[in-house]
Amino acid sequence: MSSKPYIFVTRKVPDDALRLLNGIGEVEMWPEEESVVPREVLLAKAAKADALITMLTDRIDGEVFRKADRLKIVANVAVGYDNIDVEAAASRGVVVTNTPEVLTDTTADLTFALLMATARRLIEANESIRKDAWTTWSPYQMAGRDVHHKTLGIVGMGRIGEAVAKRAAGFDMDVLYYNRSRRPEAERKLGVRYAPFDELLRSADFVVCLTPLTEETKHLFAAEAFRKMKKTAFFINPSRGAVVDEQALADALRTGEIAGAGLDVFEQEPISSRHPLLAFPNVTALPHIGSATVETRTAMIELAFRNVRQVVRGKAPLTPVQP
């Protein structure tokens, strides 16, 4: 086996990004951009890898770590890392890193765009033209709901939550937030107000979920939560699909408990056109594109590569995940 560190990248990335690993070791990349590396291939590559550069679609669990005797780092190209067993990594001395900060503004842009598209029925309106359904004009044709001067409830006031609150200020929105701990600096800087979870649900016209996926947040939004929301309220989720009980959301939409939903993530991805939530015209669905701009995805990949370069050289990682 080569004495050079072996680095495996689980998805095709731009050649320009690979320059960051020049001279560091032997780099191999799964050649497909649109398909997930097969499990058996991942396990085989992990068994000889010093570093894995992974995507959120890769399940890096105890089985992987048991086979990966040489592994020093798993660099995840995402902010979230629920696809990685961080405890198993720590028990074997493997560093896990993510890509925070570089995608904050891009994801906040998408979050607010999804909110606006859902409230103003933009996808429905576009489809009406494409299907030749626009035959006349009427006062309430494709009438949506205002965004300005409404109440925005942010569940999870991290970096992205703060960036969404900044954008809401431009629309003269009253911003409430719920978080595990109070954020006095954000309250002072952004004029946001802390509210208990139930109070936020009852008060907000738009409920935006920006929490990570943990044991505590799995199915945080279930039947009880949707029942507490206004019938005129919209639920927006660009975080992780499993924070939502999708059957409960479908029931809430079917019975009119909420006005609509904007979703960039789902419990099982990818979804097809047969997904039950796509049966509702008041659901705006996107294929997990929260950070999907050329600039941001490039920055995420480059940050993951820099983390690998640091660790392989025996230095501290730039953005380690704490178990």
C-alpha positions in Angstrom: 0.0 0.0 0.0 1.2 3.5 -0.8 2.8 5.5 2.0 1.0 8.6 0.7 -2.3 9.4 2.5 -5.2 8.1 0.5 -8.2 10.5 0.2 -11.5 9.4 -1.2 -14.1 11.9 -2.4 -17.6 10.4 -2.6 -19.0 12.6 -5.4 -17.5 14.3 -8.5 -16.4 17.8 -7.8 -14.8 20.5 -10.0 -11.2 20.0 -11.0 -10.4 23.5 -9.7 -11.2 22.5 -6.2 -9.0 19.4 -6.4 -5.9 21.7 -6.6 -6.2 22.2 -2.9 -5.2 18.6 -2.4 -2.2 18.7 -4.8 0.8 17.1 -3.2 -1.1 16.0 -0.1 -1.7 12.4 -1.1 -3.4 10.1 -3.5 -6.8 11.4 -4.3 -9.6 9.3 -5.8 -13.0 10.6 -6.6 -16.3 8.8 -7.3 -16.8 9.8 -11.0 -20.5 10.4 -10.9 -22.1 13.8 -10.0 -25.7 12.7 -9.9 -25.5 9.3 -8.3 -24.6 8.2 -4.7 -21.5 6.1 -4.3 -22.7 2.5 -3.7 -22.4 1.2 -0.2 -20.0 -1.6 -1.1 -17.7 0.8 -2.8 -17.8 3.3 0.1 -16.9 0.5 2.5 -14.0 -0.7 0.3 -12.6 2.8 -0.1 -13.0 3.6 3.6 -11.0 0.6 4.5 -7.8 2.1 3.0 -8.6 5.8 3.4 -6.8 8.3 5.5 -9.5 10.9 4.7 -13.1 10.8 3.4 -14.7 13.8 1.9 -18.5 13.0 2.1 -21.8 14.4 1.1 -25.0 14.5 3.3 -26.3 11.5 1.2 -23.5 9.3 2.5 -24.2 7.2 5.6 -21.0 7.2 7.6 -21.8 4.9 10.5 -20.2 2.4 12.8 -19.8 -0.1 10.0 -17.7 2.3 8.1 -15.5 3.2 11.1 -14.9 -0.4 12.0 -13.4 -1.0 8.5 -11.5 2.2 8.4 -8.3 1.5 10.5 -6.3 4.3 8.8 -9.0 7.0 8.8 -8.1 10.3 10.4 -10.9 12.6 9.1 -14.4 12.7 7.6 -15.0 16.1 6.0 -18.7 16.5 5.4 -19.7 19.0 2.6 -22.7 20.3 4.6 -23.4 22.2 7.8 -25.6 19.3 9.1 -23.9 16.0 10.0 -26.7 13.8 11.0 -25.5 11.4 8.3 -22.4 10.7 10.4 -22.1 8.8 13.7 -20.0 11.4 15.4 -19.7 9.4 18.6 -18.4 6.4 16.7 -15.9 8.6 15.0 -14.7 10.1 18.3 -14.3 6.7 19.9 -11.8 5.8 17.2 -10.1 9.2 17.2 -11.5 10.3 13.8 -12.0 14.0 13.3 -15.4 15.0 11.8 -15.7 18.4 10.1 -18.5 20.4 8.5 -18.9 23.6 6.5 -20.5 26.2 8.6 -20.8 30.0 7.8 -19.9 29.8 4.1 -23.5 28.9 3.2 -25.3 31.1 5.7 -26.4 33.9 3.4 -27.2 31.6 0.4 -29.4 29.4 2.5 -31.1 32.4 4.0 -31.8 33.7 0.5 -33.4 30.5 -0.5 -35.4 30.3 2.7 -36.9 33.7 2.1 -37.5 32.9 -1.5 -39.3 29.7 -0.6 -41.4 31.7 1.9 -42.4 34.3 -0.7 -43.0 31.7 -3.4 -45.4 29.8 -1.1 -47.2 32.9 0.2 -47.7 34.4 -3.3 -48.4 31.1 -5.1 -45.6 31.7 -7.6 -45.2 28.1 -8.7 -49.0 27.7 -9.2 -49.1 30.9 -11.2 -46.2 29.9 -13.4 -47.8 26.5 -14.0 -51.1 28.1 -14.9 -49.4 29.8 -17.9 -47.5 26.7 -18.9 -50.7 24.7 -18.9 -52.7 27.4 -20.9 -55.0 27.9 -17.9 -54.6 31.7 -17.9 -57.6 32.7 -20.0 -58.8 35.9 -18.3 -58.1 38.2 -15.4 -60.1 38.4 -12.2 -59.6 40.2 -8.9 -58.7 37.1 -6.9 -57.0 35.0 -9.5 -54.0 33.4 -7.9 -54.4 35.7 -5.0 -51.9 34.8 -2.3 -51.0 36.3 1.1 -48.9 39.4 2.0 -45.5 38.9 3.4 -44.8 42.4 4.5 -45.9 43.5 8.0 -46.6 39.9 9.0 -45.2 37.9 11.9 -42.4 35.6 11.2 -41.6 32.8 13.7 -38.1 31.3 13.4 -37.5 28.0 15.2 -33.8 27.6 15.6 -31.9 31.0 15.8 -28.5 30.0 14.6 -26.5 31.8 11.9 -29.0 31.1 9.2 -31.9 32.1 11.5 -30.2 35.5 12.1 -29.7 35.9 8.4 -33.4 35.2 7.7 -34.3 37.7 10.4 -32.2 40.4 8.7 -34.1 39.8 5.4 -37.4 39.9 7.2 -36.6 43.4 8.5 -36.7 44.7 5.0 -40.3 43.5 4.8 -41.2 45.2 8.1 -42.0 41.8 9.7 -42.3 41.3 13.4 -39.9 38.4 14.2 -40.3 35.9 17.0 -37.8 33.1 17.6 -37.6 30.0 19.6 -34.2 28.4 20.5 -32.8 26.0 23.1 -31.2 29.1 24.7 -32.0 32.8 24.6 -29.9 34.9 22.1 -29.7 38.4 23.9 -27.2 39.7 21.3 -29.5 38.7 18.4 -32.5 40.3 20.2 -30.5 43.5 20.6 -29.0 43.6 17.2 -31.9 42.4 15.1 -34.9 43.4 17.2 -36.2 39.9 17.4 -38.2 38.6 20.4 -37.9 35.3 22.1 -41.2 33.3 22.4 -41.8 29.9 23.9 -42.5 27.3 21.1 -46.2 27.1 21.6 -46.6 30.9 21.7 -44.6 31.2 18.5 -46.8 28.6 16.8 -50.0 30.5 17.8 -48.7 33.9 16.8 -46.7 33.5 13.6 -48.0 34.0 10.1 -45.0 32.1 8.8 -43.3 29.4 10.8 -39.7 28.7 9.5 -37.9 25.7 10.8 -34.1 26.1 10.9 -33.2 23.5 13.5 -30.6 20.7 13.1 -31.8 17.2 13.2 -31.3 15.6 16.6 -33.2 13.1 18.8 -34.9 16.1 20.3 -36.0 17.7 17.0 -37.1 14.6 15.2 -40.8 15.1 14.4 -40.8 18.4 16.3 -43.5 19.4 13.9 -46.2 16.8 14.3 -50.0 17.0 14.6 -50.0 18.9 17.9 -47.7 21.6 16.5 -49.8 22.1 13.3 -53.0 22.3 15.4 -51.5 25.2 17.3 -50.7 27.2 14.2 -53.1 29.8 12.6 -55.3 28.5 9.8 -53.8 31.3 7.7 -50.2 30.4 8.6 -47.6 28.8 6.3 -45.0 26.3 7.4 -41.5 26.6 5.7 -38.8 24.0 6.1 -35.3 24.3 4.6 -33.6 22.4 7.4 -34.0 18.6 7.6 -36.9 16.6 6.5 -37.2 14.4 9.6 -38.0 17.3 11.8 -41.5 17.0 10.3 -44.0 14.2 10.6 -45.0 14.3 6.9 -48.3 12.4 7.5 -49.2 15.0 10.1 -48.4 17.8 7.7 -50.5 16.2 5.0 -53.4 15.9 7.4 -53.0 19.6 8.4 -53.1 20.6 4.8 -56.0 18.4 4.0 -58.1 19.7 6.9 -57.1 23.3 6.4 -55.4 23.6 9.7 -52.6 25.6 8.0 -52.6 27.6 4.7 -49.7 26.0 3.0 -46.1 24.7 3.2 -42.8 25.4 1.5 -40.4 22.5 1.7 -36.8 22.1 0.5 -36.3 18.9 2.4 -38.1 15.6 3.0 -37.9 12.6 5.3 -36.7 10.3 2.5 -34.8 11.9 -0.4 -35.1 12.1 -3.3 -38.8 12.1 -3.7 -40.9 11.5 -6.8 -43.9 13.2 -8.3 -46.0 10.6 -6.5 -45.1 11.9 -3.0 -48.3 12.5 -1.1 -47.4 16.1 -0.2 -47.2 17.0 -3.9 -50.9 16.4 -4.3 -51.5 19.7 -2.5 -51.4 22.8 -4.8 -50.5 24.9 -1.7 -47.2 23.0 -1.2 -44.1 24.5 -2.8 -41.5 21.7 -3.1 -37.8 22.0 -3.9 -35.1 19.3 -4.3 -32.9 20.3 -1.3 -31.2 23.3 -2.9 -30.8 25.5 0.1 -27.1 26.2 -0.5 -27.1 25.4 -4.2 -25.3 28.3 -5.9 -22.1 27.8 -7.8 -20.3 30.2 -5.5 -21.5 28.6 -2.2 -21.2 24.9 -3.2 -17.6 25.7 -4.4 -16.8 27.4 -1.1 -18.2 24.4 0.9 -16.1 21.9 -1.1 -13.0 24.0 -0.7 -13.5 24.3 3.0 -13.9 20.5 3.3 -10.6 20.1 1.3 -8.8 22.6 3.6 -9.9 20.6 6.6 -8.5 17.5 5.1 -5.3 19.2 4.2 -4.9 20.4 7.8 -5.6 17.1 9.5 -3.5 15.0 7.0 -0.6 17.4 7.8 -1.0 16.8 11.5 -2.6 20.2 12.2 -5.9 21.1 13.8 -9.0 21.1 11.6 -10.6 24.4 10.7 -14.3 23.6 11.5 -14.4 20.5 13.7 -17.7 19.0 14.9 -17.8 18.3 18.6 -19.3 15.0 19.7 
